[in-house]
């Protein structure tokens, strides 16, 4: 890591070390949003099948 201190561009491995938690948080949010969206779509489809208005 001495090259980082001297101003040399860092390797992709070093970027991963610093950004891994941000990436994990981002993708976790994306997965949860997808699950929620799917749940709402299924509720709307069930409501339309029953002939009532969706929530």
Predicted model as a PDB file, atoms N, CA, C, CB and O in Angstrom, pLDDT in the B-factor column:
MODEL        1                                                                  
ATOM      1  N   UNK A   1       0.812  -1.193   0.000  1.00 51.00           N  
ATOM      2  CA  UNK A   1       0.000   0.000   0.000  1.00 51.00           C  
ATOM      3  C   UNK A   1       0.855   1.256   0.000  1.00 51.00           C  
ATOM      4  CB  UNK A   1      -0.924  -0.001   1.190  1.00 51.00           C  
ATOM      5  O   UNK A   1       0.320   2.365   0.024  1.00 51.00           O  
ATOM      6  N   UNK A   2       2.160   1.106  -0.027  1.00 55.00           N  
ATOM      7  CA  UNK A   2       3.038   2.271  -0.056  1.00 55.00           C  
ATOM      8  C   UNK A   2       2.827   3.064  -1.335  1.00 55.00           C  
ATOM      9  CB  UNK A   2       4.506   1.845   0.069  1.00 55.00           C  
ATOM     10  O   UNK A   2       2.978   4.286  -1.338  1.00 55.00           O  
ATOM     11  N   UNK A   3       2.479   2.382  -2.427  1.00 57.00           N  
ATOM     12  CA  UNK A   3       2.274   3.100  -3.682  1.00 57.00           C  
ATOM     13  C   UNK A   3       1.065   4.018  -3.597  1.00 57.00           C  
ATOM     14  CB  UNK A   3       2.103   2.116  -4.837  1.00 57.00           C  
ATOM     15  O   UNK A   3       1.025   5.048  -4.269  1.00 57.00           O  
ATOM     16  N   UNK A   4       0.091   3.666  -2.791  1.00 59.00           N  
ATOM     17  CA  UNK A   4      -1.088   4.514  -2.632  1.00 59.00           C  
ATOM     18  C   UNK A   4      -0.672   5.829  -1.990  1.00 59.00           C  
ATOM     19  CB  UNK A   4      -2.179   3.806  -1.780  1.00 59.00           C  
ATOM     20  O   UNK A   4      -1.154   6.888  -2.391  1.00 59.00           O  
ATOM     21  N   UNK A   5       0.190   5.783  -1.029  1.00 63.00           N  
ATOM     22  CA  UNK A   5       0.645   6.984  -0.338  1.00 63.00           C  
ATOM     23  C   UNK A   5       1.469   7.878  -1.256  1.00 63.00           C  
ATOM     24  CB  UNK A   5       1.461   6.607   0.890  1.00 63.00           C  
ATOM     25  O   UNK A   5       1.490   9.094  -1.070  1.00 63.00           O  
ATOM     26  N   UNK A   6       2.147   7.297  -2.243  1.00 67.00           N  
ATOM     27  CA  UNK A   6       2.980   8.073  -3.152  1.00 67.00           C  
ATOM     28  C   UNK A   6       2.174   8.704  -4.287  1.00 67.00           C  
ATOM     29  CB  UNK A   6       4.068   7.194  -3.726  1.00 67.00           C  
ATOM     30  O   UNK A   6       2.739   9.427  -5.108  1.00 67.00           O  
ATOM     31  N   UNK A   7       0.874   8.450  -4.351  1.00 70.00           N  
ATOM     32  CA  UNK A   7       0.046   9.065  -5.376  1.00 70.00           C  
ATOM     33  C   UNK A   7      -0.139   8.222  -6.623  1.00 70.00           C  
ATOM     34  CB  UNK A   7       0.628  10.363  -5.756  1.00 70.00           C  
ATOM     35  O   UNK A   7      -0.716   8.699  -7.601  1.00 70.00           O  
ATOM     36  N   UNK A   8       0.330   6.989  -6.620  1.00 66.00           N  
ATOM     37  CA  UNK A   8       0.143   6.099  -7.753  1.00 66.00           C  
ATOM     38  C   UNK A   8      -1.302   5.608  -7.725  1.00 66.00           C  
ATOM     39  CB  UNK A   8       1.155   4.901  -7.716  1.00 66.00           C  
ATOM     40  O   UNK A   8      -1.850   5.347  -6.654  1.00 66.00           O  
ATOM     41  N   UNK A   9      -1.916   5.483  -8.892  1.00 67.00           N  
ATOM     42  CA  UNK A   9      -3.288   4.985  -8.949  1.00 67.00           C  
ATOM     43  C   UNK A   9      -3.366   3.610  -8.316  1.00 67.00           C  
ATOM     44  CB  UNK A   9      -3.796   4.935 -10.401  1.00 67.00           C  
ATOM     45  O   UNK A   9      -2.475   2.780  -8.495  1.00 67.00           O  
ATOM     46  N   UNK A  10      -4.433   3.378  -7.577  1.00 66.00           N  
ATOM     47  CA  UNK A  10      -4.547   2.117  -6.853  1.00 66.00           C  
ATOM     48  C   UNK A  10      -5.188   1.049  -7.737  1.00 66.00           C  
ATOM     49  CB  UNK A  10      -5.366   2.306  -5.565  1.00 66.00           C  
ATOM     50  O   UNK A  10      -5.864   1.351  -8.720  1.00 66.00           O  
ATOM     51  N   UNK A  11      -4.958  -0.184  -7.364  1.00 68.00           N  
ATOM     52  CA  UNK A  11      -5.482  -1.302  -8.143  1.00 68.00           C  
ATOM     53  C   UNK A  11      -6.945  -1.536  -7.803  1.00 68.00           C  
ATOM     54  CB  UNK A  11      -4.661  -2.578  -7.889  1.00 68.00           C  
ATOM     55  O   UNK A  11      -7.453  -1.012  -6.811  1.00 68.00           O  
ATOM     56  N   UNK A  12      -7.608  -2.314  -8.617  1.00 65.00           N  
ATOM     57  CA  UNK A  12      -9.023  -2.592  -8.401  1.00 65.00           C  
ATOM     58  C   UNK A  12      -9.255  -3.335  -7.090  1.00 65.00           C  
ATOM     59  CB  UNK A  12      -9.584  -3.399  -9.561  1.00 65.00           C  
ATOM     60  O   UNK A  12     -10.308  -3.176  -6.473  1.00 65.00           O  
ATOM     61  N   UNK A  13      -8.298  -4.136  -6.659  1.00 73.00           N  
ATOM     62  CA  UNK A  13      -8.439  -4.842  -5.391  1.00 73.00           C  
ATOM     63  C   UNK A  13      -8.566  -3.889  -4.215  1.00 73.00           C  
ATOM     64  CB  UNK A  13      -7.262  -5.761  -5.177  1.00 73.00           C  
ATOM     65  O   UNK A  13      -9.322  -4.143  -3.278  1.00 73.00           O  
ATOM     66  N   UNK A  14      -7.827  -2.798  -4.267  1.00 74.00           N  
ATOM     67  CA  UNK A  14      -7.926  -1.808  -3.193  1.00 74.00           C  
ATOM     68  C   UNK A  14      -9.269  -1.092  -3.218  1.00 74.00           C  
ATOM     69  CB  UNK A  14      -6.794  -0.790  -3.303  1.00 74.00           C  
ATOM     70  O   UNK A  14      -9.817  -0.781  -2.161  1.00 74.00           O  
ATOM     71  N   UNK A  15      -9.812  -0.823  -4.409  1.00 72.00           N  
ATOM     72  CA  UNK A  15     -11.138  -0.207  -4.498  1.00 72.00           C  
ATOM     73  C   UNK A  15     -12.174  -1.129  -3.864  1.00 72.00           C  
ATOM     74  CB  UNK A  15     -11.511   0.097  -5.977  1.00 72.00           C  
ATOM     75  O   UNK A  15     -13.058  -0.680  -3.134  1.00 72.00           O  
ATOM     76  N   UNK A  16     -12.053  -2.417  -4.149  1.00 76.00           N  
ATOM     77  CA  UNK A  16     -13.023  -3.362  -3.610  1.00 76.00           C  
ATOM     78  C   UNK A  16     -13.003  -3.358  -2.092  1.00 76.00           C  
ATOM     79  CB  UNK A  16     -12.747  -4.765  -4.133  1.00 76.00           C  
ATOM     80  O   UNK A  16     -14.057  -3.440  -1.462  1.00 76.00           O  
ATOM     81  N   UNK A  17     -11.822  -3.265  -1.492  1.00 78.00           N  
ATOM     82  CA  UNK A  17     -11.722  -3.244  -0.036  1.00 78.00           C  
ATOM     83  C   UNK A  17     -12.505  -2.085   0.552  1.00 78.00           C  
ATOM     84  CB  UNK A  17     -10.265  -3.161   0.397  1.00 78.00           C  
ATOM     85  O   UNK A  17     -13.154  -2.239   1.587  1.00 78.00           O  
ATOM     86  N   UNK A  18     -12.456  -0.931  -0.089  1.00 78.00           N  
ATOM     87  CA  UNK A  18     -13.091   0.263   0.450  1.00 78.00           C  
ATOM     88  C   UNK A  18     -14.578   0.343   0.125  1.00 78.00           C  
ATOM     89  CB  UNK A  18     -12.396   1.485  -0.072  1.00 78.00           C  
ATOM     90  O   UNK A  18     -15.344   0.948   0.875  1.00 78.00           O  
ATOM     91  N   UNK A  19     -14.987  -0.257  -0.978  1.00 82.00           N  
ATOM     92  CA  UNK A  19     -16.371  -0.099  -1.425  1.00 82.00           C  
ATOM     93  C   UNK A  19     -17.248  -1.314  -1.186  1.00 82.00           C  
ATOM     94  CB  UNK A  19     -16.389   0.226  -2.867  1.00 82.00           C  
ATOM     95  O   UNK A  19     -18.434  -1.275  -1.510  1.00 82.00           O  
ATOM     96  N   UNK A  20     -16.710  -2.389  -0.632  1.00 82.00           N  
ATOM     97  CA  UNK A  20     -17.483  -3.623  -0.533  1.00 82.00           C  
ATOM     98  C   UNK A  20     -18.732  -3.467   0.319  1.00 82.00           C  
ATOM     99  CB  UNK A  20     -16.625  -4.721   0.031  1.00 82.00           C  
ATOM    100  O   UNK A  20     -19.767  -4.040  -0.019  1.00 82.00           O  
ATOM    101  N   UNK A  21     -18.676  -2.711   1.415  1.00 85.00           N  
ATOM    102  CA  UNK A  21     -19.856  -2.570   2.262  1.00 85.00           C  
ATOM    103  C   UNK A  21     -20.919  -1.712   1.587  1.00 85.00           C  
ATOM    104  CB  UNK A  21     -19.473  -1.965   3.609  1.00 85.00           C  
ATOM    105  O   UNK A  21     -22.115  -1.957   1.742  1.00 85.00           O  
ATOM    106  N   UNK A  22     -20.479  -0.715   0.844  1.00 87.00           N  
ATOM    107  CA  UNK A  22     -21.427   0.117   0.100  1.00 87.00           C  
ATOM    108  C   UNK A  22     -22.130  -0.713  -0.966  1.00 87.00           C  
ATOM    109  CB  UNK A  22     -20.709   1.323  -0.547  1.00 87.00           C  
ATOM    110  O   UNK A  22     -23.342  -0.599  -1.150  1.00 87.00           O  
ATOM    111  N   UNK A  23     -21.377  -1.540  -1.660  1.00 86.00           N  
ATOM    112  CA  UNK A  23     -21.971  -2.387  -2.693  1.00 86.00           C  
ATOM    113  C   UNK A  23     -22.948  -3.382  -2.084  1.00 86.00           C  
ATOM    114  CB  UNK A  23     -20.880  -3.128  -3.471  1.00 86.00           C  
ATOM    115  O   UNK A  23     -24.032  -3.604  -2.622  1.00 86.00           O  
ATOM    116  N   UNK A  24     -22.565  -3.975  -0.967  1.00 88.00           N  
ATOM    117  CA  UNK A  24     -23.455  -4.945  -0.314  1.00 88.00           C  
ATOM    118  C   UNK A  24     -24.758  -4.278   0.114  1.00 88.00           C  
ATOM    119  CB  UNK A  24     -22.760  -5.584   0.909  1.00 88.00           C  
ATOM    120  O   UNK A  24     -25.837  -4.844  -0.059  1.00 88.00           O  
ATOM    121  N   UNK A  25     -24.653  -3.073   0.671  1.00 90.00           N  
ATOM    122  CA  UNK A  25     -25.841  -2.342   1.106  1.00 90.00           C  
ATOM    123  C   UNK A  25     -26.732  -2.007  -0.088  1.00 90.00           C  
ATOM    124  CB  UNK A  25     -25.441  -1.056   1.850  1.00 90.00           C  
ATOM    125  O   UNK A  25     -27.952  -2.155  -0.013  1.00 90.00           O  
ATOM    126  N   UNK A  26     -26.127  -1.558  -1.185  1.00 90.00           N  
ATOM    127  CA  UNK A  26     -26.889  -1.212  -2.377  1.00 90.00           C  
ATOM    128  C   UNK A  26     -27.660  -2.408  -2.915  1.00 90.00           C  
ATOM    129  CB  UNK A  26     -25.966  -0.665  -3.449  1.00 90.00           C  
ATOM    130  O   UNK A  26     -28.860  -2.311  -3.174  1.00 90.00           O  
ATOM    131  N   UNK A  27     -26.979  -3.531  -3.084  1.00 91.00           N  
ATOM    132  CA  UNK A  27     -27.638  -4.697  -3.667  1.00 91.00           C  
ATOM    133  C   UNK A  27     -28.671  -5.300  -2.723  1.00 91.00           C  
ATOM    134  CB  UNK A  27     -26.607  -5.747  -4.038  1.00 91.00           C  
ATOM    135  O   UNK A  27     -29.666  -5.862  -3.181  1.00 91.00           O  
ATOM    136  N   UNK A  28     -28.455  -5.196  -1.422  1.00 92.00           N  
ATOM    137  CA  UNK A  28     -29.459  -5.664  -0.468  1.00 92.00           C  
ATOM    138  C   UNK A  28     -30.735  -4.848  -0.637  1.00 92.00           C  
ATOM    139  CB  UNK A  28     -28.932  -5.562   0.990  1.00 92.00           C  
ATOM    140  O   UNK A  28     -31.831  -5.407  -0.646  1.00 92.00           O  
ATOM    141  N   UNK A  29     -30.602  -3.544  -0.771  1.00 92.00           N  
ATOM    142  CA  UNK A  29     -31.765  -2.684  -0.990  1.00 92.00           C  
ATOM    143  C   UNK A  29     -32.475  -3.007  -2.293  1.00 92.00           C  
ATOM    144  CB  UNK A  29     -31.349  -1.229  -0.985  1.00 92.00           C  
ATOM    145  O   UNK A  29     -33.704  -3.006  -2.352  1.00 92.00           O  
ATOM    146  N   UNK A  30     -31.705  -3.284  -3.338  1.00 92.00           N  
ATOM    147  CA  UNK A  30     -32.296  -3.645  -4.623  1.00 92.00           C  
ATOM    148  C   UNK A  30     -33.099  -4.940  -4.519  1.00 92.00           C  
ATOM    149  CB  UNK A  30     -31.206  -3.787  -5.686  1.00 92.00           C  
ATOM    150  O   UNK A  30     -34.196  -5.036  -5.069  1.00 92.00           O  
ATOM    151  N   UNK A  31     -32.560  -5.928  -3.821  1.00 92.00           N  
ATOM    152  CA  UNK A  31     -33.274  -7.201  -3.666  1.00 92.00           C  
ATOM    153  C   UNK A  31     -34.562  -7.006  -2.882  1.00 92.00           C  
ATOM    154  CB  UNK A  31     -32.384  -8.240  -2.966  1.00 92.00           C  
ATOM    155  O   UNK A  31     -35.600  -7.553  -3.252  1.00 92.00           O  
ATOM    156  N   UNK A  32     -34.507  -6.233  -1.803  1.00 93.00           N  
ATOM    157  CA  UNK A  32     -35.692  -6.012  -0.986  1.00 93.00           C  
ATOM    158  C   UNK A  32     -36.748  -5.238  -1.761  1.00 93.00           C  
ATOM    159  CB  UNK A  32     -35.326  -5.268   0.296  1.00 93.00           C  
ATOM    160  O   UNK A  32     -37.937  -5.532  -1.639  1.00 93.00           O  
ATOM    161  N   UNK A  33     -36.339  -4.259  -2.552  1.00 92.00           N  
ATOM    162  CA  UNK A  33     -37.283  -3.493  -3.359  1.00 92.00           C  
ATOM    163  C   UNK A  33     -37.962  -4.395  -4.389  1.00 92.00           C  
ATOM    164  CB  UNK A  33     -36.567  -2.324  -4.060  1.00 92.00           C  
ATOM    165  O   UNK A  33     -39.160  -4.261  -4.638  1.00 92.00           O  
ATOM    166  N   UNK A  34     -37.205  -5.304  -4.983  1.00 91.00           N  
ATOM    167  CA  UNK A  34     -37.771  -6.236  -5.957  1.00 91.00           C  
ATOM    168  C   UNK A  34     -38.800  -7.154  -5.326  1.00 91.00           C  
ATOM    169  CB  UNK A  34     -36.674  -7.061  -6.596  1.00 91.00           C  
ATOM    170  O   UNK A  34     -39.839  -7.436  -5.922  1.00 91.00           O  
ATOM    171  N   UNK A  35     -38.507  -7.623  -4.108  1.00 92.00           N  
ATOM    172  CA  UNK A  35     -39.459  -8.482  -3.401  1.00 92.00           C  
ATOM    173  C   UNK A  35     -40.742  -7.727  -3.085  1.00 92.00           C  
ATOM    174  CB  UNK A  35     -38.836  -9.026  -2.110  1.00 92.00           C  
ATOM    175  O   UNK A  35     -41.840  -8.262  -3.236  1.00 92.00           O  
ATOM    176  N   UNK A  36     -40.598  -6.484  -2.645  1.00 90.00           N  
ATOM    177  CA  UNK A  36     -41.774  -5.676  -2.320  1.00 90.00           C  
ATOM    178  C   UNK A  36     -42.617  -5.382  -3.550  1.00 90.00           C  
ATOM    179  CB  UNK A  36     -41.353  -4.373  -1.665  1.00 90.00           C  
ATOM    180  O   UNK A  36     -43.845  -5.426  -3.492  1.00 90.00           O  
ATOM    181  N   UNK A  37     -41.964  -5.085  -4.656  1.00 91.00           N  
ATOM    182  CA  UNK A  37     -42.671  -4.802  -5.896  1.00 91.00           C  
ATOM    183  C   UNK A  37     -43.431  -6.034  -6.381  1.00 91.00           C  
ATOM    184  CB  UNK A  37     -41.692  -4.325  -6.971  1.00 91.00           C  
ATOM    185  O   UNK A  37     -44.574  -5.931  -6.826  1.00 91.00           O  
ATOM    186  N   UNK A  38     -42.797  -7.184  -6.294  1.00 91.00           N  
ATOM    187  CA  UNK A  38     -43.445  -8.427  -6.693  1.00 91.00           C  
ATOM    188  C   UNK A  38     -44.667  -8.705  -5.823  1.00 91.00           C  
ATOM    189  CB  UNK A  38     -42.458  -9.595  -6.611  1.00 91.00           C  
ATOM    190  O   UNK A  38     -45.707  -9.137  -6.322  1.00 91.00           O  
ATOM    191  N   UNK A  39     -44.539  -8.459  -4.535  1.00 91.00           N  
ATOM    192  CA  UNK A  39     -45.650  -8.678  -3.614  1.00 91.00           C  
ATOM    193  C   UNK A  39     -46.841  -7.792  -3.975  1.00 91.00           C  
ATOM    194  CB  UNK A  39     -45.207  -8.409  -2.169  1.00 91.00           C  
ATOM    195  O   UNK A  39     -47.983  -8.251  -3.975  1.00 91.00           O  
ATOM    196  N   UNK A  40     -46.571  -6.518  -4.284  1.00 90.00           N  
ATOM    197  CA  UNK A  40     -47.655  -5.606  -4.658  1.00 90.00           C  
ATOM    198  C   UNK A  40     -48.288  -6.006  -5.994  1.00 90.00           C  
ATOM    199  CB  UNK A  40     -47.131  -4.166  -4.737  1.00 90.00           C  
ATOM    200  O   UNK A  40     -49.504  -5.905  -6.157  1.00 90.00           O  
ATOM    201  N   UNK A  41     -47.489  -6.448  -6.926  1.00 91.00           N  
ATOM    202  CA  UNK A  41     -48.031  -6.892  -8.209  1.00 91.00           C  
ATOM    203  C   UNK A  41     -48.941  -8.104  -8.031  1.00 91.00           C  
ATOM    204  CB  UNK A  41     -46.896  -7.224  -9.181  1.00 91.00           C  
ATOM    205  O   UNK A  41     -49.990  -8.196  -8.668  1.00 91.00           O  
ATOM    206  N   UNK A  42     -48.537  -9.031  -7.166  1.00 91.00           N  
ATOM    207  CA  UNK A  42     -49.360 -10.214  -6.917  1.00 91.00           C  
ATOM    208  C   UNK A  42     -50.673  -9.830  -6.233  1.00 91.00           C  
ATOM    209  CB  UNK A  42     -48.590 -11.232  -6.057  1.00 91.00           C  
ATOM    210  O   UNK A  42     -51.724 -10.382  -6.560  1.00 91.00           O  
ATOM    211  N   UNK A  43     -50.621  -8.896  -5.294  1.00 90.00           N  
ATOM    212  CA  UNK A  43     -51.844  -8.444  -4.628  1.00 90.00           C  
ATOM    213  C   UNK A  43     -52.785  -7.793  -5.629  1.00 90.00           C  
ATOM    214  CB  UNK A  43     -51.515  -7.460  -3.492  1.00 90.00           C  
ATOM    215  O   UNK A  43     -53.992  -8.028  -5.585  1.00 90.00           O  
ATOM    216  N   UNK A  44     -52.243  -6.971  -6.540  1.00 90.00           N  
ATOM    217  CA  UNK A  44     -53.064  -6.323  -7.555  1.00 90.00           C  
ATOM    218  C   UNK A  44     -53.680  -7.349  -8.499  1.00 90.00           C  
ATOM    219  CB  UNK A  44     -52.233  -5.312  -8.346  1.00 90.00           C  
ATOM    220  O   UNK A  44     -54.845  -7.227  -8.878  1.00 90.00           O  
ATOM    221  N   UNK A  45     -52.898  -8.364  -8.879  1.00 89.00           N  
ATOM    222  CA  UNK A  45     -53.408  -9.404  -9.775  1.00 89.00           C  
ATOM    223  C   UNK A  45     -54.515 -10.201  -9.089  1.00 89.00           C  
ATOM    224  CB  UNK A  45     -52.266 -10.345 -10.221  1.00 89.00           C  
ATOM    225  O   UNK A  45     -55.513 -10.542  -9.723  1.00 89.00           O  
ATOM    226  N   UNK A  46     -54.350 -10.501  -7.804  1.00 89.00           N  
ATOM    227  CA  UNK A  46     -55.380 -11.232  -7.067  1.00 89.00           C  
ATOM    228  C   UNK A  46     -56.650 -10.396  -6.939  1.00 89.00           C  
ATOM    229  CB  UNK A  46     -54.865 -11.631  -5.674  1.00 89.00           C  
ATOM    230  O   UNK A  46     -57.758 -10.916  -7.067  1.00 89.00           O  
ATOM    231  N   UNK A  47     -56.486  -9.106  -6.687  1.00 88.00           N  
ATOM    232  CA  UNK A  47     -57.640  -8.229  -6.542  1.00 88.00           C  
ATOM    233  C   UNK A  47     -58.399  -8.119  -7.863  1.00 88.00           C  
ATOM    234  CB  UNK A  47     -57.202  -6.837  -6.060  1.00 88.00           C  
ATOM    235  O   UNK A  47     -59.630  -8.114  -7.866  1.00 88.00           O  
ATOM    236  N   UNK A  48     -57.694  -8.033  -8.967  1.00 89.00           N  
ATOM    237  CA  UNK A  48     -58.353  -7.945 -10.263  1.00 89.00           C  
ATOM    238  C   UNK A  48     -59.050  -9.251 -10.612  1.00 89.00           C  
ATOM    239  CB  UNK A  48     -57.346  -7.582 -11.349  1.00 89.00           C  
ATOM    240  O   UNK A  48     -60.102  -9.240 -11.251  1.00 89.00           O  
ATOM    241  N   UNK A  49     -58.479 -10.372 -10.200  1.00 87.00           N  
ATOM    242  CA  UNK A  49     -59.092 -11.665 -10.466  1.00 87.00           C  
ATOM    243  C   UNK A  49     -60.396 -11.813  -9.694  1.00 87.00           C  
ATOM    244  CB  UNK A  49     -58.131 -12.798 -10.104  1.00 87.00           C  
ATOM    245  O   UNK A  49     -61.334 -12.455 -10.166  1.00 87.00           O  
ATOM    246  N   UNK A  50     -60.452 -11.217  -8.506  1.00 86.00           N  
ATOM    247  CA  UNK A  50     -61.660 -11.278  -7.693  1.00 86.00           C  
ATOM    248  C   UNK A  50     -62.697 -10.240  -8.132  1.00 86.00           C  
ATOM    249  CB  UNK A  50     -61.309 -11.074  -6.226  1.00 86.00           C  
ATOM    250  O   UNK A  50     -63.854 -10.305  -7.715  1.00 86.00           O  
ATOM    251  N   UNK A  51     -62.288  -9.286  -8.972  1.00 79.00           N  
ATOM    252  CA  UNK A  51     -63.213  -8.276  -9.453  1.00 79.00           C  
ATOM    253  C   UNK A  51     -63.281  -7.035  -8.590  1.00 79.00           C  
ATOM    254  CB  UNK A  51     -64.557  -8.857  -9.564  1.00 79.00           C  
ATOM    255  O   UNK A  51     -64.120  -6.171  -8.843  1.00 79.00           O  
ATOM    256  N   UNK A  52     -62.444  -6.912  -7.596  1.00 61.00           N  
ATOM    257  CA  UNK A  52     -62.444  -5.717  -6.755  1.00 61.00           C  
ATOM    258  C   UNK A  52     -61.326  -4.781  -7.196  1.00 61.00           C  
ATOM    259  CB  UNK A  52     -62.283  -6.092  -5.259  1.00 61.00           C  
ATOM    260  O   UNK A  52     -60.507  -5.127  -8.047  1.00 61.00           O  
ATOM    261  N   UNK A  53     -61.306  -3.599  -6.607  1.00 58.00           N  
ATOM    262  CA  UNK A  53     -60.292  -2.606  -6.924  1.00 58.00           C  
ATOM    263  C   UNK A  53     -58.987  -2.942  -6.220  1.00 58.00           C  
ATOM    264  CB  UNK A  53     -60.766  -1.202  -6.532  1.00 58.00           C  
ATOM    265  O   UNK A  53     -59.014  -3.420  -5.086  1.00 58.00           O  
ATOM    266  N   UNK A  54     -57.845  -2.706  -6.859  1.00 55.00           N  
ATOM    267  CA  UNK A  54     -56.559  -2.923  -6.184  1.00 55.00           C  
ATOM    268  C   UNK A  54     -56.337  -1.890  -5.092  1.00 55.00           C  
ATOM    269  CB  UNK A  54     -55.405  -2.874  -7.192  1.00 55.00           C  
ATOM    270  O   UNK A  54     -56.890  -0.791  -5.146  1.00 55.00           O  
ATOM    271  N   UNK A  55     -55.526  -2.243  -4.101  1.00 56.00           N  
ATOM    272  CA  UNK A  55     -55.238  -1.319  -2.991  1.00 56.00           C  
ATOM    273  C   UNK A  55     -54.350  -0.199  -3.419  1.00 56.00           C  
ATOM    274  CB  UNK A  55     -54.599  -2.046  -1.839  1.00 56.00           C  
ATOM    275  O   UNK A  55     -54.010   0.664  -2.610  1.00 56.00           O  
TER     276      UNK A  55                                                      
ENDMDL                                                                          
END                                                                             
